Amino acid sequence: MKSAIVLTQEIDDLNVAVDELTSGIREKIAFGRSSVGIVYCDADVDVAELGRLLHENLGFDIVGLTTTALIERHHGYCDMGIVLAVITGDDVDISVGNTGELSKDNFAEPIRSAYTRARGALPEDPKLILLCAPYIADLTSENYVEVLDEISGHAPVFGGVATDHYDLQHQKTFYNGEMYRGGLQFVLITGNVRPVFAMEHRFGGGVERKGIITKSSGNMVERVGDKTFKEFVSEMTPVPNDEMVIFYFQSTPFIMELPDYEESEQPVVRALCTIDHATGAGGFLSKMPEGSRLSINVLQRENLAESCNGTLDRLIEGMKQSAASTGYEYSLILISTCNARHLLMGDEKKLEANIVTDKLSVLGPEVGAMGLYAFGEVCPTISSGEGKAKNRFHNVSFAVCAF
């Protein structure tokens, strides 16, 4: 399997953009028997037209999603642009799934049906699933991960949730010439592919006291121990009077050990979105199952650099070990980092991109890397005792996948 990446900062004239992208790809790589294109782009791009033009020009499926900003290994940080990765080879089989529009009341069956159709085009179960996920306000995104994890037999899932420029009105996903507000696309890859994953979130001074969620429903936490959620939080940090509190808690995220948490894995991070002051319940961007252990920590700018450096160190070491033992040649690194981290960087927006460029300098120039700022990151944390990936949905994390 081989891959190549091309970036353009042209987002208005899509004919020019597509010409730059496709000619650049063809200069870098010859297409094999099975291919797919993955696109991250600015939310102002006409993604239906972009997908249509790329699909017609390249002749294979294109999937993608919008993002606040881009990271690309050789260009660094890109505030507005389009980046295309092509994955291709004679030694892999690739198939794309597309659910169409999803909703809170209709998501599981469309995902299962799309997976079944895509799996039918492969000779064996996928070894990697790449996800382009939509943001749907009343449907928490780990639902997509849970369904794909179950139906695929726990194949590792990696990806991110579409974003825009912070107003949560213009984020989109797309498949060829079709744009979706709530559509999920995924790429199944099998054959000669050996994915390596790494993910970290590091924090500064923490609040030591933890509480166990004793009553919750979906993404709503009603009680922690014998207190309401609001009472639990108020004992550690001030709670604003507003209902929408997501921006107040960007630097004090919630750390959660899920009921099946193992000491060898990192806990997940969850973003608080709303507080119902009448009932004391807290609304999160993710499911908050009863029995989970919850605490608050402090996230500072230096912690962003620490987690970015640590994640890339672990990834590079994993790539080296895999290459040494198998002879596999890695050619692509995908990055899914949190939109909240982008906010916390303030006037140092190039922080993570600069670290990516610096850290990956130990790899050959043929290894491409591209990333997006997501409204939720999807990455396996560890492998369970049965050797299966433990797929997780994250917030405020820096996650990477090399293959």
C-alpha positions as CSV (number, residue, x, y, z in Angstrom):
1,M,0.0,0.0,0.0
2,K,1.1,3.5,-0.8
3,S,-0.2,7.0,-0.2
4,A,0.4,10.6,-1.1
5,I,-0.9,14.0,0.1
6,V,-1.4,17.3,-1.6
7,L,-2.6,20.6,-0.1
8,T,-4.0,23.7,-1.8
9,Q,-5.0,27.0,-0.2
10,E,-7.4,27.7,-3.1
11,I,-10.9,27.3,-1.7
12,D,-13.0,29.6,-4.0
13,D,-12.2,28.4,-7.5
14,L,-12.7,24.6,-7.2
15,N,-11.6,23.9,-10.8
16,V,-8.2,25.4,-10.0
17,A,-8.1,23.7,-6.6
18,V,-8.9,20.3,-8.1
19,D,-6.4,20.7,-10.9
20,E,-3.7,21.5,-8.2
21,L,-4.7,18.5,-6.1
22,T,-5.0,15.9,-8.8
23,S,-2.0,16.9,-10.8
24,G,0.0,17.0,-7.6
25,I,-1.2,13.5,-6.6
26,R,-0.4,12.0,-10.0
27,E,3.1,13.5,-9.8
28,K,3.7,11.7,-6.5
29,I,2.0,8.3,-6.9
30,A,0.8,5.7,-9.4
31,F,-2.6,4.3,-8.7
32,G,-3.0,0.6,-7.8
33,R,-5.8,-1.8,-8.2
34,S,-7.8,-0.3,-5.2
35,S,-7.8,3.4,-4.2
36,V,-9.7,6.0,-2.2
37,G,-9.3,9.7,-1.6
38,I,-9.8,11.3,1.9
39,V,-10.3,15.1,2.1
40,Y,-10.2,17.6,4.9
41,C,-11.2,21.1,4.0
42,D,-12.4,24.5,5.2
43,A,-16.1,24.7,6.1
44,D,-16.7,27.4,3.5
45,V,-15.9,25.0,0.6
46,D,-18.7,23.7,-1.6
47,V,-17.9,20.1,-0.7
48,A,-20.5,18.6,-3.0
49,E,-18.8,20.2,-6.0
50,L,-15.4,19.5,-4.7
51,G,-16.2,15.8,-4.2
52,R,-17.8,15.6,-7.6
53,L,-14.8,17.1,-9.4
54,L,-12.3,14.9,-7.6
55,H,-14.3,11.8,-8.2
56,E,-14.7,12.5,-11.9
57,N,-11.0,13.4,-12.3
58,L,-9.5,10.5,-10.3
59,G,-12.0,7.8,-11.0
60,F,-12.4,6.4,-7.4
61,D,-14.4,7.2,-4.3
62,I,-13.8,10.4,-2.4
63,V,-14.9,10.9,1.2
64,G,-14.3,13.9,3.4
65,L,-15.3,16.4,6.1
66,T,-14.9,20.0,7.0
67,T,-12.7,21.4,9.7
68,T,-11.7,24.6,11.5
69,A,-8.1,24.4,10.3
70,L,-5.6,21.9,8.8
71,I,-2.3,20.4,9.7
72,E,0.1,19.1,7.0
73,R,3.5,17.8,7.6
74,H,5.5,19.9,5.1
75,H,3.2,23.0,5.1
76,G,2.5,23.2,8.8
77,Y,-0.6,25.0,9.9
78,C,-3.2,26.0,7.3
79,D,-6.1,28.2,8.4
80,M,-8.1,27.8,5.2
81,G,-7.4,25.1,2.6
82,I,-8.1,21.7,1.2
83,V,-5.9,18.7,1.7
84,L,-6.2,15.4,-0.2
85,A,-4.7,12.0,0.7
86,V,-4.9,9.1,-1.8
87,I,-4.5,5.6,-0.4
88,T,-3.8,3.0,-3.1
89,G,-2.3,-0.3,-3.8
90,D,-2.4,-3.8,-5.5
91,D,-1.9,-5.4,-2.1
92,V,-4.9,-3.9,-0.3
93,D,-8.7,-3.9,-0.8
94,I,-10.6,-0.7,0.0
95,S,-14.4,-0.2,0.2
96,V,-16.4,2.9,1.2
97,G,-19.6,3.0,3.3
98,N,-22.1,5.9,3.2
99,T,-25.1,6.0,5.5
100,G,-27.0,8.9,4.1
101,E,-28.5,11.3,6.6
102,L,-28.7,10.0,10.2
103,S,-30.9,11.2,13.1
104,K,-31.3,10.4,16.8
105,D,-34.2,8.1,16.0
106,N,-32.6,6.4,12.9
107,F,-28.8,5.8,13.0
108,A,-28.0,2.2,14.0
109,E,-29.6,0.4,11.1
110,P,-28.3,2.8,8.4
111,I,-24.8,2.3,9.8
112,R,-25.2,-1.5,9.8
113,S,-26.6,-1.5,6.3
114,A,-23.9,0.7,5.0
115,Y,-21.2,-1.5,6.6
116,T,-22.8,-4.7,5.3
117,R,-22.7,-3.3,1.7
118,A,-19.1,-2.1,2.0
119,R,-17.9,-5.3,3.7
120,G,-19.5,-7.3,0.8
121,A,-17.0,-5.8,-1.6
122,L,-14.0,-7.0,0.5
123,P,-12.5,-10.5,0.5
124,E,-12.1,-10.5,4.3
125,D,-12.9,-8.4,7.4
126,P,-11.4,-4.9,7.5
127,K,-8.1,-4.4,9.4
128,L,-8.8,-0.6,9.7
129,I,-11.8,1.6,9.5
130,L,-11.3,5.3,8.8
131,L,-14.2,7.5,9.9
132,C,-15.6,10.9,8.6
133,A,-18.3,11.6,11.2
134,P,-21.0,14.3,11.3
135,Y,-21.8,16.5,14.2
136,I,-25.5,16.0,15.1
137,A,-26.6,18.0,18.2
138,D,-28.9,15.4,19.7
139,L,-27.0,12.3,18.7
140,T,-23.7,11.7,20.6
141,S,-20.9,10.7,18.3
142,E,-19.7,7.6,20.1
143,N,-22.9,5.9,18.9
144,Y,-21.3,5.6,15.5
145,V,-18.2,4.0,17.0
146,E,-20.2,1.6,19.1
147,V,-22.2,0.3,16.1
148,L,-19.1,0.0,13.9
149,D,-17.2,-1.7,16.6
150,E,-19.9,-4.3,17.2
151,I,-20.7,-5.1,13.5
152,S,-17.0,-5.2,12.4
153,G,-15.9,-7.6,15.2
154,H,-13.9,-4.8,16.9
155,A,-11.8,-3.7,13.9
156,P,-9.8,-0.6,14.9
157,V,-11.7,2.7,14.1
158,F,-10.0,6.0,13.7
159,G,-11.3,9.5,12.6
160,G,-12.9,12.7,13.7
161,V,-16.2,14.6,13.8
162,A,-16.7,17.5,11.3
163,T,-16.3,21.1,12.5
164,D,-16.7,24.6,11.2
165,H,-15.6,28.0,12.5
166,Y,-17.1,27.4,16.0
167,D,-20.7,28.2,15.2
168,L,-21.8,24.6,14.7
169,Q,-24.0,25.5,11.7
170,H,-21.8,24.8,8.6
171,Q,-19.9,21.6,9.3
172,K,-20.4,18.9,6.7
173,T,-19.3,15.5,5.5
174,F,-19.3,14.4,1.8
175,Y,-19.1,11.4,-0.5
176,N,-18.2,12.0,-4.1
177,G,-20.7,14.6,-5.2
178,E,-23.1,14.3,-2.2
179,M,-23.0,16.7,0.8
180,Y,-24.4,15.7,4.2
181,R,-25.2,17.6,7.4
182,G,-25.7,14.3,9.3
183,G,-24.2,11.6,7.0
184,L,-21.5,9.2,8.1
185,Q,-18.8,7.9,5.7
186,F,-16.2,5.3,6.5
187,V,-13.4,3.6,4.6
188,L,-12.8,-0.1,5.1
189,I,-9.2,-1.3,4.4
190,T,-7.9,-4.9,4.4
191,G,-4.9,-6.7,3.0
192,N,-1.4,-5.4,3.6
193,V,-2.1,-2.7,6.2
194,R,-0.6,-2.5,9.7
195,P,-2.1,0.5,11.6
196,V,-0.3,1.9,14.6
197,F,-2.2,4.3,17.0
198,A,-1.3,6.7,19.7
199,M,-3.4,9.2,21.7
200,E,-2.7,11.4,24.7
201,H,-4.2,14.1,26.8
202,R,-2.1,15.6,29.5
203,F,-3.1,18.1,32.2
204,G,-1.7,20.4,34.8
205,G,-2.9,20.6,38.4
206,G,-5.8,18.3,38.9
207,V,-8.7,18.1,41.3
208,E,-8.0,14.9,43.2
209,R,-11.5,14.1,44.4
210,K,-13.4,11.8,42.1
211,G,-17.1,10.9,42.0
212,I,-19.0,8.0,40.6
213,I,-21.9,8.7,38.3
214,T,-24.9,7.2,40.1
215,K,-27.7,8.5,37.8
216,S,-27.5,9.4,34.1
217,S,-29.4,9.2,30.9
218,G,-27.6,9.3,27.6
219,N,-25.4,12.3,27.7
220,M,-27.1,13.8,30.8
221,V,-25.5,13.3,34.2
222,E,-28.1,13.8,37.0
223,R,-26.2,12.6,40.1
224,V,-22.6,12.0,41.1
225,G,-22.6,10.1,44.4
226,D,-25.4,11.5,46.5
227,K,-25.2,15.0,45.0
228,T,-26.6,16.5,41.9
229,F,-24.1,17.0,39.1
230,K,-24.1,20.8,39.7
231,E,-23.5,20.4,43.4
232,F,-20.6,18.0,42.7
233,V,-18.9,20.5,40.3
234,S,-19.7,23.5,42.5
235,E,-17.6,22.1,45.3
236,M,-14.5,22.2,43.1
237,T,-14.9,25.1,40.7
238,P,-17.4,28.0,40.2
239,V,-20.4,27.2,38.0
240,P,-21.7,30.0,35.8
241,N,-25.4,30.9,35.7
242,D,-25.7,30.3,32.0
243,E,-27.2,27.2,30.5
244,M,-24.6,26.9,27.7
245,V,-21.3,26.5,29.5
246,I,-19.1,24.7,27.0
247,F,-16.7,27.7,26.6
248,Y,-16.4,28.1,30.4
249,F,-15.1,24.6,30.8
250,Q,-12.7,24.4,27.8
251,S,-9.7,24.6,30.2
252,T,-11.2,22.4,32.9
253,P,-12.2,19.2,31.1
254,F,-13.8,16.2,32.8
255,I,-11.7,13.0,33.1
256,M,-13.8,9.9,33.0
257,E,-12.9,6.3,33.7
258,L,-15.6,4.2,32.0
259,P,-17.1,1.2,33.7
260,D,-14.8,-1.2,31.8
261,Y,-11.7,1.0,32.3
262,E,-8.4,-0.9,32.6
263,E,-5.3,0.5,34.4
264,S,-3.3,0.1,31.2
265,E,-5.4,2.5,29.2
266,Q,-5.8,6.3,29.4
267,P,-9.2,7.5,30.7
268,V,-11.3,9.4,28.2
269,V,-12.0,13.1,28.4
270,R,-15.5,14.6,28.2
271,A,-16.6,18.1,27.3
272,L,-19.5,19.7,29.4
273,C,-21.9,21.5,27.2
274,T,-24.9,22.6,29.3
275,I,-26.2,22.8,32.9
276,D,-29.8,22.6,33.8
277,H,-29.9,24.8,36.8
278,A,-33.4,23.7,37.8
279,T,-32.5,20.0,38.1
280,G,-28.7,20.3,38.6
281,A,-28.1,18.0,35.6
282,G,-25.1,18.4,33.2
283,G,-25.3,17.8,29.5
284,F,-22.1,16.5,27.8
285,L,-21.2,15.9,24.2
286,S,-20.9,12.2,24.8
287,K,-22.6,9.4,26.6
288,M,-22.0,9.4,30.4
289,P,-22.8,5.9,31.6
290,E,-23.6,5.2,35.2
291,G,-20.8,3.6,37.2
292,S,-18.1,5.8,35.5
293,R,-15.7,7.6,37.7
294,L,-15.6,11.4,37.1
295,S,-13.1,14.1,38.0
296,I,-12.0,17.6,36.8
297,N,-8.6,18.7,35.7
298,V,-6.9,21.8,34.4
299,L,-5.7,22.1,30.8
300,Q,-3.1,24.7,30.0
301,R,-1.2,25.6,26.8
302,E,1.9,23.8,27.8
303,N,-0.1,20.6,28.3
304,L,-1.1,20.8,24.6
305,A,2.6,20.6,23.6
306,E,3.3,17.8,26.1
307,S,0.5,15.6,24.8
308,C,1.3,16.3,21.1
309,N,5.0,15.5,21.7
310,G,4.2,12.4,23.7
311,T,1.7,11.1,21.2
312,L,4.1,11.5,18.3
313,D,7.0,9.9,20.2
314,R,4.9,6.8,20.9
315,L,3.6,6.7,17.3
316,I,7.1,6.9,15.8
317,E,8.4,4.2,18.2
318,G,5.4,1.9,17.2
319,M,6.1,2.5,13.5
320,K,9.8,1.6,13.9
321,Q,9.0,-1.5,15.9
322,S,6.4,-2.7,13.4
323,A,8.7,-1.9,10.4
324,A,11.6,-3.7,12.0
325,S,9.6,-6.9,12.7
326,T,7.5,-7.1,9.5
327,G,9.3,-5.0,6.9
328,Y,6.1,-2.9,6.4
329,E,6.6,0.5,4.9
330,Y,4.5,3.3,6.4
331,S,3.4,6.1,4.1
332,L,0.6,8.0,5.8
333,I,-0.2,9.5,9.2
334,L,-3.7,10.9,10.0
335,I,-4.1,13.3,12.8
336,S,-7.3,14.0,14.7
337,T,-6.9,16.8,17.3
338,C,-9.7,18.5,19.3
339,N,-11.3,21.8,18.3
340,A,-11.1,22.8,22.0
341,R,-7.3,22.5,21.8
342,H,-7.4,24.9,18.8
343,L,-9.2,27.4,21.0
344,L,-6.8,27.0,23.9
345,M,-3.8,27.7,21.7
346,G,-5.0,31.3,21.4
347,D,-2.5,33.3,19.4
348,E,-0.2,30.2,19.0
349,K,-2.3,28.4,16.5
350,K,0.7,26.9,14.9
351,L,1.8,25.1,18.1
352,E,0.7,21.6,17.2
353,A,1.5,21.9,13.5
354,N,5.1,23.0,14.3
355,I,5.5,20.0,16.6
356,V,4.3,17.7,13.9
357,T,6.8,19.1,11.4
358,D,9.6,18.9,13.9
359,K,8.9,15.4,15.3
360,L,8.3,13.8,11.9
361,S,11.6,15.1,10.5
362,V,13.1,11.7,11.7
363,L,10.9,10.0,9.0
364,G,11.6,10.0,5.3
365,P,9.9,12.7,3.3
366,E,7.7,10.1,1.6
367,V,5.7,9.6,4.8
368,G,2.9,12.1,4.6
369,A,0.9,13.5,7.5
370,M,-2.3,15.5,7.5
371,G,-4.7,16.4,10.3
372,L,-7.9,18.2,11.2
373,Y,-9.4,19.9,14.3
374,A,-12.4,17.7,15.2
375,F,-15.5,18.0,17.4
376,G,-14.5,14.7,18.9
377,E,-11.7,12.3,18.1
378,V,-12.0,8.5,17.5
379,C,-9.0,6.3,18.3
380,P,-8.4,3.0,19.9
381,T,-6.8,3.3,23.4
382,I,-5.4,-0.2,24.0
383,S,-5.9,-3.8,22.8
384,S,-7.9,-6.0,25.1
385,G,-6.8,-9.3,26.4
386,E,-8.2,-10.9,23.3
387,G,-6.0,-8.8,21.1
388,K,-8.9,-6.6,19.9
389,A,-8.8,-2.9,19.7
390,K,-10.8,-1.0,22.4
391,N,-12.3,1.7,20.2
392,R,-13.0,4.9,22.1
393,F,-14.6,8.4,21.4
394,H,-12.5,11.2,22.9
395,N,-12.6,15.0,23.6
396,V,-9.7,17.4,24.1
397,S,-7.2,14.8,22.8
398,F,-4.5,14.5,20.2
399,A,-4.8,11.2,18.3
400,V,-2.8,9.8,15.4
401,C,-2.9,6.7,13.2
402,A,-0.1,5.6,10.9
403,F,-0.5,2.9,8.2
